[in-house]
Amino acid sequence: MFHWLDTHIRPPNKILITTRHRDFKGDYPVEVGGMTEPQCNELVRKTGEALGIGASISSAFCKDAYGALQEEK
């Protein structure tokens, strides 16, 4: 299982693995935070570079992309 996950889940993607046992007594909240603006900027720039359009990615574009994510919340 680990080998498959390690092979097919590529950074910056993340996975959260949970388990349940018979002595499970209830659900507890697990907070999974969103992306920070620097993380978003890094993702946008790296994706742009991978697509060969890195030179077209400006700071204003990164700011707009992060702003759009915030509006969806």
C-alpha positions as YAML, in Angstrom:
chain: A
units: angstrom
residues:
- id: 1
  name: MET
  ca: [0.00, 0.00, 0.00]
- id: 2
  name: PHE
  ca: [2.79, 2.41, 0.93]
- id: 3
  name: HIS
  ca: [4.61, 1.72, -2.34]
- id: 4
  name: TRP
  ca: [1.47, 2.49, -4.40]
- id: 5
  name: LEU
  ca: [0.80, 5.72, -2.47]
- id: 6
  name: ASP
  ca: [4.46, 6.76, -2.68]
- id: 7
  name: THR
  ca: [4.47, 6.10, -6.44]
- id: 8
  name: HIS
  ca: [1.16, 7.73, -7.37]
- id: 9
  name: ILE
  ca: [0.74, 10.66, -4.96]
- id: 10
  name: ARG
  ca: [3.13, 13.38, -6.07]
- id: 11
  name: PRO
  ca: [4.16, 16.48, -4.08]
- id: 12
  name: PRO
  ca: [2.66, 18.91, -3.31]
- id: 13
  name: ASN
  ca: [-0.40, 16.63, -3.00]
- id: 14
  name: LYS
  ca: [-0.96, 15.12, 0.41]
- id: 15
  name: ILE
  ca: [-2.99, 12.24, 1.80]
- id: 16
  name: LEU
  ca: [-4.59, 11.68, 5.18]
- id: 17
  name: ILE
  ca: [-4.90, 8.07, 6.33]
- id: 18
  name: THR
  ca: [-7.22, 7.21, 9.19]
- id: 19
  name: THR
  ca: [-8.17, 3.95, 10.86]
- id: 20
  name: ARG
  ca: [-11.09, 2.68, 12.89]
- id: 21
  name: HIS
  ca: [-10.90, 0.05, 15.59]
- id: 22
  name: ARG
  ca: [-13.66, -1.93, 17.31]
- id: 23
  name: ASP
  ca: [-13.15, 0.07, 20.48]
- id: 24
  name: PHE
  ca: [-13.88, 3.26, 18.53]
- id: 25
  name: LYS
  ca: [-15.86, 5.57, 20.82]
- id: 26
  name: GLY
  ca: [-16.71, 8.57, 18.66]
- id: 27
  name: ASP
  ca: [-15.62, 11.04, 16.03]
- id: 28
  name: TYR
  ca: [-13.07, 13.64, 16.93]
- id: 29
  name: PRO
  ca: [-12.49, 16.61, 14.66]
- id: 30
  name: VAL
  ca: [-9.28, 16.68, 12.67]
- id: 31
  name: GLU
  ca: [-8.41, 20.13, 11.45]
- id: 32
  name: VAL
  ca: [-6.87, 20.14, 7.99]
- id: 33
  name: GLY
  ca: [-5.74, 23.65, 7.25]
- id: 34
  name: GLY
  ca: [-5.74, 25.32, 3.88]
- id: 35
  name: MET
  ca: [-2.84, 26.59, 1.88]
- id: 36
  name: THR
  ca: [-0.97, 29.67, 2.96]
- id: 37
  name: GLU
  ca: [-0.25, 32.37, 0.41]
- id: 38
  name: PRO
  ca: [3.47, 31.42, 0.12]
- id: 39
  name: GLN
  ca: [2.48, 27.76, -0.44]
- id: 40
  name: CYS
  ca: [0.00, 28.80, -3.12]
- id: 41
  name: ASN
  ca: [2.62, 30.98, -4.83]
- id: 42
  name: GLU
  ca: [5.11, 28.12, -4.84]
- id: 43
  name: LEU
  ca: [2.54, 25.71, -6.30]
- id: 44
  name: VAL
  ca: [1.51, 28.18, -9.04]
- id: 45
  name: ARG
  ca: [5.13, 28.92, -9.98]
- id: 46
  name: LYS
  ca: [6.24, 25.27, -10.01]
- id: 47
  name: THR
  ca: [3.19, 24.26, -12.05]
- id: 48
  name: GLY
  ca: [3.86, 27.10, -14.50]
- id: 49
  name: GLU
  ca: [7.48, 25.98, -14.87]
- id: 50
  name: ALA
  ca: [6.40, 22.37, -15.43]
- id: 51
  name: LEU
  ca: [4.02, 23.54, -18.17]
- id: 52
  name: GLY
  ca: [6.70, 25.71, -19.77]
- id: 53
  name: ILE
  ca: [4.93, 29.00, -18.99]
- id: 54
  name: GLY
  ca: [6.93, 29.96, -15.90]
- id: 55
  name: ALA
  ca: [8.04, 33.25, -17.45]
- id: 56
  name: SER
  ca: [4.37, 34.27, -17.81]
- id: 57
  name: ILE
  ca: [3.59, 33.83, -14.11]
- id: 58
  name: SER
  ca: [3.69, 37.22, -12.39]
- id: 59
  name: SER
  ca: [3.34, 38.15, -8.74]
- id: 60
  name: ALA
  ca: [-0.01, 39.75, -9.58]
- id: 61
  name: PHE
  ca: [-1.22, 36.47, -11.11]
- id: 62
  name: CYS
  ca: [-0.19, 34.55, -7.97]
- id: 63
  name: LYS
  ca: [-1.99, 37.10, -5.80]
- id: 64
  name: ASP
  ca: [-5.13, 36.79, -7.95]
- id: 65
  name: ALA
  ca: [-5.00, 32.98, -7.78]
- id: 66
  name: TYR
  ca: [-4.74, 33.03, -3.99]
- id: 67
  name: GLY
  ca: [-7.52, 35.61, -3.77]
- id: 68
  name: ALA
  ca: [-9.78, 33.37, -5.85]
- id: 69
  name: LEU
  ca: [-9.13, 30.48, -3.45]
- id: 70
  name: GLN
  ca: [-10.05, 32.68, -0.49]
- id: 71
  name: GLU
  ca: [-13.31, 33.76, -2.12]
- id: 72
  name: GLU
  ca: [-14.38, 30.12, -2.50]
- id: 73
  name: LYS
  ca: [-14.31, 29.59, 1.28]
...
